[in-house]
Amino acid sequence: MALVRTVTAAGVATLTLDSPANRNALSTPLMNELLDALGAALTDAAVRAVVLSHTGPVFCSGADLKETAEARENGRVPAELLADVLAAIWEFPKPVVARLAGPARAGGLGLVAAADLAVCVRNATFAFSEVRLGVIPAVISATVLPRLAPRAAAELYLTGDVFDGARAEQIGLVTKAVEADELDATVGAYCDSLVKGGPLALAGAKQLLRRAPADSIRADLADLSARSAAYFKSAEGREGVTAFREKRPASWVPVT
């Protein structure tokens, strides 16, 4: 039985975590299936954006603690695979939107933070619960800490306290918190906007969001100017400008 299901329509691949019996915990099988699904979406030219969704009331409860306990007895902990998953989402050249109709805990927050955009229901709850288990939120810090305000990160990492969707939006963990009946429309609106962007331009814009600045402002501007010129001269850039002038959709916009 698949733990991650994929449905593609109108340029958007929806990857659904489908292990509600253990609250979509990050088991090794689920993470492997998620990596496979991301790989398939990457190579599918028809896929322009990815939505990471879930079945059941919980988005993701974090590590599969039963599996982790068994692995620990054998002298290992499956943290490396989670690192691979977070890197795959963070580095994914197509936009990724997380859709949360319910809570996320611990490692699940790493998935949320790795996505480019995240939309949750207002009454969704979140917690960095690791310290209350005597461990630390180490691996997920790679994606979480760049998103959070430092004071909020310190408070929530150290206390392990539960917070809601409105607070998650306030501190930068999610893009937007909405009422439950607005969730799918909000995610859909983001996807409609994302598929209008040029595929190479979207990948390039994501690189800008991840890049480290140069040592000086002049070096930084020289690099950015070169990037800008390359995109304006590209076939995609020429098509985009021409489509704008001709008041028509660019050739890469999916036909619905």
Phi, psi and omega per residue, in radians:
M1 nan 2.258 -3.091
A2 -1.190 2.427 3.081
L3 -1.723 -0.264 3.062
V4 -2.324 2.099 3.137
R5 -1.871 2.522 -3.119
T6 -2.128 2.282 3.017
V7 -2.281 2.268 -3.120
T8 -2.048 2.281 3.113
A9 -2.720 2.418 3.055
A10 0.930 0.658 3.075
G11 1.473 0.027 -3.081
V12 -2.072 2.196 3.032
A13 -1.717 2.108 3.085
T14 -1.727 2.028 3.104
L15 -1.744 2.014 -3.029
T16 -1.900 2.085 3.023
L17 -1.198 2.114 -2.997
D18 -2.234 1.080 3.076
S19 -2.336 1.027 -3.027
P20 -1.130 -0.391 -3.109
A21 -1.055 -0.566 3.083
N22 -2.035 0.492 3.068
R23 1.029 0.715 3.109
N24 0.916 0.710 3.108
A25 -1.113 2.690 -3.070
L26 -1.470 1.244 3.064
S27 -1.332 2.836 3.099
T28 -1.043 -0.786 3.102
P29 -1.060 -0.747 3.140
L30 -1.116 -0.770 -3.125
M31 -1.131 -0.665 3.093
N32 -1.130 -0.718 3.111
E33 -1.160 -0.633 3.111
L34 -1.149 -0.722 3.077
L35 -1.082 -0.720 3.107
D36 -1.118 -0.731 -3.139
A37 -1.140 -0.698 3.089
L38 -1.131 -0.705 3.112
G39 -1.077 -0.732 3.115
A40 -1.141 -0.711 3.125
A41 -1.161 -0.569 3.136
L42 -1.136 -0.725 -3.049
T43 -1.537 -0.144 3.134
D44 -1.520 1.919 -3.093
A45 -1.122 -0.385 3.133
A46 -1.294 -0.313 -3.131
V47 -1.529 2.097 -3.116
R48 -1.888 -0.373 3.113
A49 -2.672 2.785 -3.110
V50 -2.187 2.378 2.999
V51 -1.934 2.266 3.077
L52 -1.793 1.913 -3.039
S53 -2.138 -2.909 -3.076
H54 -2.768 2.734 2.916
T55 -1.763 2.874 3.139
G56 1.350 3.055 -3.045
P57 -1.360 -0.210 -3.058
V58 -2.040 2.275 3.092
F59 -1.123 -0.989 3.120
C60 -2.876 2.235 -3.083
S61 -1.561 0.029 -3.131
G62 1.696 -2.675 -3.078
A63 -1.062 2.574 3.009
D64 -1.345 1.728 -2.998
L65 -1.170 -0.528 3.083
K66 -1.140 -0.809 3.119
E67 -1.134 -0.700 -3.137
T68 -1.096 -0.731 3.133
A69 -1.104 -0.740 3.116
E70 -1.133 -0.710 -3.136
A71 -1.153 -0.660 -3.127
R72 -1.088 -0.631 3.115
E73 -1.114 -0.432 3.114
N74 -1.665 0.176 3.067
G75 1.436 0.366 3.129
R76 -2.560 2.747 3.067
V77 -2.275 2.319 -3.042
P78 -1.347 0.887 3.141
A79 -1.440 -0.487 -3.105
E80 -1.108 -0.643 -3.140
L81 -1.177 -0.680 3.057
L82 -1.067 -0.691 3.095
A83 -1.045 -0.712 3.110
D84 -1.103 -0.722 3.141
V85 -1.128 -0.825 -3.131
L86 -1.099 -0.717 3.110
A87 -1.127 -0.694 -3.123
A88 -1.095 -0.699 3.120
I89 -1.269 -0.805 -3.112
W90 -1.061 -0.704 -3.086
E91 -1.593 -0.050 -3.078
F92 -1.028 2.208 -3.032
P93 -1.300 -0.208 3.087
K94 -1.794 2.611 -3.112
P95 -1.072 2.454 3.115
V96 -2.103 2.251 3.122
V97 -2.049 2.174 3.063
A98 -1.575 2.333 3.138
R99 -2.061 2.014 -3.061
L100 -2.065 1.938 3.034
A101 -1.673 0.087 -3.116
G102 -2.822 -2.934 -2.983
P103 -1.198 2.824 2.969
A104 -2.428 2.533 3.130
R105 -2.363 2.594 2.951
A106 0.801 -2.040 -3.080
G107 -1.012 -0.474 3.076
G108 -1.075 -0.532 3.093
L109 -1.218 -0.458 3.042
G110 -1.112 -0.697 3.077
L111 -1.098 -0.794 -3.131
V112 -1.032 -0.803 -3.092
A113 -1.226 -0.520 -3.130
A114 -1.229 -0.490 3.131
A115 -1.189 2.669 3.132
D116 -1.241 -0.710 3.106
L117 -2.256 2.624 3.106
A118 -2.507 2.297 3.119
V119 -2.164 2.269 3.135
C120 -2.273 2.836 2.986
V121 -1.353 2.626 -3.054
R122 -1.058 -0.601 -3.085
N123 -1.568 0.136 2.998
A124 -1.114 2.561 3.114
T125 -2.045 2.686 -3.075
F126 -2.411 2.691 3.012
A127 -2.882 2.414 2.931
F128 -1.566 1.486 -2.948
S129 -1.524 0.065 -3.011
E130 -1.003 -0.805 -3.050
V131 -1.083 -0.455 3.135
R132 -1.333 -0.177 3.045
L133 -1.797 0.044 -3.133
G134 1.402 0.345 3.091
V135 -2.228 -3.086 -3.091
I136 -2.235 2.686 3.123
P137 -1.410 1.089 -2.964
A138 -1.254 -1.085 -3.016
V139 -1.072 -0.753 -3.075
I140 -1.207 -0.262 3.133
S141 -1.057 -0.459 -3.139
A142 -1.070 -0.596 3.123
T143 -1.767 -0.540 -3.054
V144 -1.298 -0.842 -3.008
L145 -1.103 -0.587 3.053
P146 -1.121 -0.322 -3.109
R147 -1.563 -0.608 -2.923
L148 -1.583 2.570 2.934
A149 -1.104 2.378 -3.031
P150 -0.977 -0.736 -3.125
R151 -1.144 -0.677 3.115
A152 -1.158 -0.712 3.125
A153 -1.044 -0.787 -3.141
A154 -1.084 -0.815 -3.133
E155 -1.024 -0.874 -2.991
L156 -1.370 -0.585 3.052
Y157 -1.129 -0.734 -3.000
L158 -1.453 -0.568 -3.114
T159 -1.557 -0.536 -3.029
G160 1.230 0.209 -3.079
D161 -1.171 2.643 3.098
V162 -1.414 2.447 3.063
F163 -2.373 2.821 -3.024
D164 -1.775 -3.106 -3.085
G165 -1.084 -0.656 3.131
A166 -1.089 -0.724 3.105
R167 -1.193 -0.662 3.122
A168 -1.049 -0.672 3.083
E169 -1.210 -0.733 -3.098
Q170 -1.047 -0.684 -3.053
I171 -1.628 -0.041 3.052
G172 1.674 0.089 3.114
L173 -1.212 -0.677 3.074
V174 -2.116 2.788 3.132
T175 -1.333 -0.753 -3.065
K176 -2.660 2.442 3.015
A177 -1.959 2.242 -3.036
V178 -2.307 2.954 3.022
E179 -1.189 2.717 -3.056
A180 -0.998 -0.678 -3.096
D181 -1.341 -0.045 3.104
E182 -1.843 -0.085 -2.993
L183 -1.059 -0.952 -3.051
D184 -1.180 -0.641 3.105
A185 -1.135 -0.666 3.134
T186 -1.185 -0.799 3.080
V187 -1.076 -0.754 3.124
G188 -1.069 -0.693 3.127
A189 -1.128 -0.718 3.072
Y190 -1.073 -0.779 -3.117
C191 -1.118 -0.691 3.095
D192 -1.027 -0.669 3.119
S193 -1.269 -0.720 -3.072
L194 -1.110 -0.707 -3.071
V195 -1.266 -0.146 3.067
K196 -1.429 -0.249 3.112
G197 -1.406 2.578 3.083
G198 -1.103 2.403 -3.108
P199 -0.979 -0.798 3.138
L200 -1.229 -0.620 3.119
A201 -1.166 -0.692 3.096
L202 -1.087 -0.763 3.102
A203 -1.089 -0.716 3.123
G204 -1.165 -0.660 3.111
A205 -1.150 -0.656 3.081
K206 -1.121 -0.640 3.093
Q207 -1.108 -0.667 3.099
L208 -1.069 -0.702 -3.121
L209 -1.185 -0.399 -3.087
R210 -1.778 -0.234 -2.962
R211 -1.252 2.612 3.009
A212 -1.557 2.364 -3.128
P213 -1.162 2.718 3.118
A214 -1.257 3.045 -3.077
D215 -1.222 -0.445 -3.128
S216 -2.377 2.795 -3.128
I217 -1.120 -0.636 -3.129
R218 -1.205 -0.701 3.082
A219 -1.141 -0.681 3.118
D220 -1.081 -0.838 -3.117
L221 -1.169 -0.614 3.102
A222 -1.097 -0.774 3.112
D223 -1.111 -0.780 -3.111
L224 -1.188 -0.642 3.105
S225 -1.118 -0.710 3.114
A226 -1.127 -0.722 3.103
R227 -1.084 -0.804 -3.129
S228 -1.031 -0.821 -3.121
A229 -1.076 -0.707 -3.118
A230 -1.093 -0.691 -3.133
Y231 -1.269 -0.669 3.098
F232 -1.119 -0.580 -3.121
K233 -1.461 -0.236 -3.067
S234 -1.245 2.823 3.097
A235 -1.069 -0.672 3.127
E236 -1.144 -0.757 3.114
G237 -1.098 -0.720 3.115
R238 -1.115 -0.739 3.118
E239 -1.121 -0.731 -3.127
G240 -1.105 -0.783 3.126
V241 -1.146 -0.745 3.137
T242 -1.098 -0.771 3.126
A243 -1.074 -0.703 3.111
F244 -1.084 -0.784 -3.122
R245 -1.174 -0.570 -3.135
E246 -1.554 0.018 3.092
K247 0.975 0.861 3.110
R248 -2.375 2.812 3.071
P249 -1.154 2.516 3.061
A250 -1.152 2.780 -3.030
S251 -1.115 -0.363 -3.074
W252 -1.539 -0.134 -3.122
V253 -1.259 2.139 -3.105
P254 -1.031 2.488 3.080
V255 -1.517 2.143 -3.115
T256 -1.920 nan nan
